[in-house]
Amino acid sequence: MRKAALFRSVRRFLDEDTDLIDAVYLWRRHRLVVPFAVAVFIGMLLIAGWVGWDDWATRIVLGLAATALAVTASTEYRILADTSHGTFLLQASRIRQVAIAMAEQLPSDARIDRVGGTIVASDWEVDGSLYTAPKSSEQAMARIAER
């Protein structure tokens, strides 16, 4: 169901004569996400104390919630779409795995290589930028990289 919604959202941005072969939801974090997240956590601890929350458990929960928002805000979401007319990067929604705008068409000589990963995600270099894809999309990414 999620894959069907992803494909439908990508097709809206393609020409009628363009066939969609495969599409993958990707994300990448800003290079300064860790110091930004730490600063937000510490800042929220200080603000919570300043407004009168003396309970450390409450301060920590508020700090973690603010940190989660900061990490989400500093993450860029994309969809890599392989079509009959080339490979495209589209902007994606932060909440649902759907395309919201066309970003760019990758050059025909753009390299797509797997560079690492974990149990739940794999890391890919797409035309010089490092992106992460869910492990469930690893086979689709491999097919796109082969073309």
Salt bridges, closest charged atoms under 4 A:
ASP22 OD2 - ARG143 NH2 2.81
GLU76 OE2 - ARG28 NH2 2.88
GLU76 OE2 - ARG78 NE 3.49
ASP82 OD2 - ARG147 NE 2.60
ASP113 OD2 - ARG111 NH2 2.78
GLU138 OE2 - ARG114 NE 2.72
GLU138 OE1 - LYS135 NZ 3.35
